[in-house]
Amino acid sequence: MPYHVRHLLLPRLAAGDCPPGSRPACRRRPAGGIMAGSRVVSMHWCASTGNIGVDFAREVVMKHRIAVIPGDGIGKEVLPEGMRVLEAAGRRFGFECDWTVFDWSCERFAKTGRMMPEDGLDQLRAFEAIYLGAVGFPGVPDHVSLWGLLIPIRRGFRQYVNLRPVRLLRGVRSPLRDRGPADIDMLIIRENNEGEYSEIGGRLYKDTPEELAVQQAVFTRRGCDRIMRYAFERARQRRRHVTSATKSNGIIHSMPYWDERFAAMAKQYSDVKTAQYHIDILTAHFVQHPDWFDVVVASNLFGDILSDLGPAIAGSIGIAPGGNINPEKEYPSMFEPVHGSAPDIAGKGIANPVAQIWTGAMLIEHLGHAEAAAAIVAAIEKVVEEGRGVTRDLGGKATTREAGEAVAALL
Ligand SMILES: NC(=O)c1ccc[n+]([C@@H]2O[C@H](COP(=O)([O-])OP(=O)(O)OC[C@H]3O[C@@H](n4cnc5c(N)ncnc54)[C@H](O)[C@@H]3O)[C@@H](O)[C@H]2O)c1
């Protein structure tokens, strides 16, 4: 219901609450309206006092259309907890999630021969974001689940940034001795659309002694430049340092080209410091000197490896979030934790939902709710630090559901 709040601090006009006595006589005349956060603010001219007044006319709840793909294994267990926490954040920060759940998974593949329907991308296109658990299950080859679902979505929707924040949370012990939260805080930015993961290639002389396989890597100027630009831009919002993963000593065409584009991009960002390492020594530095890294940019394959190593040094893959981003927002982006479907613990109710919940924070930040995202991450940190409601991979006893409820309760 509209109610009088307080007069704007406008030049020449007195500020202060609209005098209670003037309210019955206050003949409001509309003076316009603006959007402010989740509220539509309407302004009026108060005839009694001569002031411009502000009415918080109504709380506008933004509704976001989100496609949900729980997938397989623990994906089906952790995703409901991610949804629970996003709903709790929505109640506090004024948004609603309009979920549409898709059963696309290995189970579906076993029944229908397809991970998703032929028009899967057309069905997803109308959504603002996709919230995914994990796909993959014994009995269905991993390349089927990857190429039948994840890669078509990442490529079809030009999600060329794979974003994986790696942070050692307070209360989590790193397997690296004497390392604390100040030492491990990096953003791994993996090229997600081309590079080593290409469909180009084939086999010859199958099933003969001359059998051979050829796999083509693809590095385009556009592809390299856009991921590197994204990395430099993100570094500007952080500690202004970008490290590039390369292997230009052994891979003599594509990787020197990657280095060339990195050097060209660095010239455009003279305020950002850079470093470059071959992937082999870079993995060693991740372990020995994690504090050297802020933003790390890497090709599809190298980024894939680093973004599993990163969460490992940050304590547990069960807390590592990820997003496949189309920065231009021409298509929906897809948010999925780094971990897979963990068949070894699936069905036991013990999977850590934190990665999925943190992934949800990334999703809602992408949709414009930075404050809600920060509150979710703060709630995760508090739960983990206090050790209440943590699952056994972090040394606790909570079930997946209890861990999700503990985070939601803090919002
Ligand atoms: N994005 C994806 O959908 C995705 C990513 C990686 C792997 N996969 C698939 O998942 C399946 C299993 O792969 P994997 O075993 O290599 O990797 P995985 O991440 O599923 O599991 C690795 C180990 O980490 C543990 N683990 C993972 N997530 C956890 C969580 N939330 N809480 C507690 N422990 C957790 C598992 O129990 C297991 O011991 C495969 O079919 C693979 O293709 C899918």
The ligand as a Gaussian input file, in Angstrom:
#p B3LYP/6-31G(d) Opt

LIG

0 1
 N       29.663000     -30.486000     -15.087000
 C       29.402000     -31.761000     -15.026000
 O       28.279000     -32.166000     -15.218000
 C       30.492000     -32.729000     -14.681000
 C       31.743000     -32.294000     -14.221000
 C       32.703000     -33.255000     -13.856000
 C       32.415000     -34.610000     -13.971000
 N       31.182000     -34.974000     -14.450000
 C       30.785000     -36.376000     -14.507000
 O       30.552000     -36.864000     -13.179000
 C       30.868000     -38.248000     -13.098000
 C       31.842000     -38.491000     -11.953000
 O       33.056000     -37.811000     -12.257000
 P       34.289000     -37.732000     -11.277000
 O       34.191000     -38.822000     -10.289000
 O       35.492000     -37.588000     -12.112000
 O       34.146000     -36.318000     -10.533000
 P       33.186000     -35.889000      -9.327000
 O       33.387000     -34.439000      -9.148000
 O       31.807000     -36.329000      -9.573000
 O       33.747000     -36.661000      -8.030000
 C       35.115000     -36.618000      -7.639000
 C       35.231000     -36.917000      -6.132000
 O       34.783000     -35.779000      -5.404000
 C       33.712000     -36.118000      -4.545000
 N       32.711000     -35.047000      -4.626000
 C       32.306000     -34.404000      -5.750000
 N       31.374000     -33.506000      -5.451000
 C       31.165000     -33.586000      -4.133000
 C       30.292000     -32.901000      -3.235000
 N       29.442000     -31.948000      -3.648000
 N       30.336000     -33.228000      -1.929000
 C       31.182000     -34.158000      -1.476000
 N       32.039000     -34.839000      -2.278000
 C       32.020000     -34.556000      -3.602000
 C       33.150000     -37.446000      -5.087000
 O       32.510000     -38.171000      -4.068000
 C       34.369000     -38.098000      -5.687000
 O       35.041000     -38.817000      -4.697000
 C       31.428000     -38.623000     -14.460000
 O       30.404000     -39.223000     -15.204000
 C       31.848000     -37.309000     -15.082000
 O       31.793000     -37.288000     -16.463000
 C       30.225000     -34.068000     -14.777000

